[in-house]
């Protein structure tokens, strides 16, 4: 979590509080985590593995451990801007 740009400035106590309220979700390879155009629900941080981010069907980024996505839907009510698999 300390490598995540949204959380890297938090001290140990704040980071512990944040982790305590997070929920673990597991996905299988190839499964869509979020889908472009759907209503967003969470901010995700990769604990392990990788995922691909697609915008209009084109691969735009690959995320790895510590990286996150979904921050726009947590900031305000919006539809998901890209598919993450």
Secondary structure, 3 states (H helix, E strand, C coil): CCCCCCCCCCCHHHHHHHHHHCCCCCCCCCCCCECCCCECCCCEECCCCCEEEEECCEEEEEECCCCEECHHHHHCCCECCCEEC
